[in-house]
Amino acid sequence: MAPLSSSTCVLFSEAVRAVLETWPVLQIAVDNGFGGAHSQQKAEWMVHALQQYFIDNDELQQDEVEEFISDLMNNEFDTLVDDGSLPQVAQKVCEMFQQCQQDRLTEVREQIKQMIQKKSAGRAKATPAKTPAAADDDDDESEDEEAMECDGGADGAPVNGAAAKEQHLPSRAASHEEEDDGWTVVRRKK
């Protein structure tokens, strides 16, 4: 395919911006400063970097674009995207690039317009989730108190609070596995 004209490049840049600005993962990363003090500038730079990636590389595949965006999110925002949205974002950008190459600019403009309306409808919000552990803090204290009140084990020998707690609570040991990429995954055994 022929390279994009300068006006089509501008339209493709607007399309990339619209896709990224309506992506909740990037919104949350920027809103919460995952990229540091310059998160907004990094998001702007990401638009240009992604556009340039398409211009510099012929016939990109969706998985290549997905990996590129994933690397940008990881390197610039310390964010690993695992919510399933990355393939959708990559697919949308690839689609819009192909439409620009095929001179289907009216379709691209319409999609940009729809995304801008979606953006105006509301942004994603990150709210801390209440964990069951936080709600059960009072229960843990009462279990500790009960364990401390125990004065003997099955054989009548004194039992300290920690040993009694181990007898009454299920095992919550954690296993650690190191992944190939250097991350350590901690899984709680049930």
Buried (B, 14 or more C-beta within 10 A) or exposed (E): EEEBEEEBBEBBBBBBBBBBBBBEBBBBBBBEEBBEEEBEEBBBBBBEBBBEBBBEEEEBEBEBBBEBBBEBBEEBBEBEBEEEEBBEBBBBBBBBBEBBBEEEBEEBBEBBEEBBEEBEEEEEEEEEEEEEEEEEEEEEEEBBEEBBEBEEEEEEEEBEBEEBBEEEEEEEEEEEEEEEEEEEEEEEEE
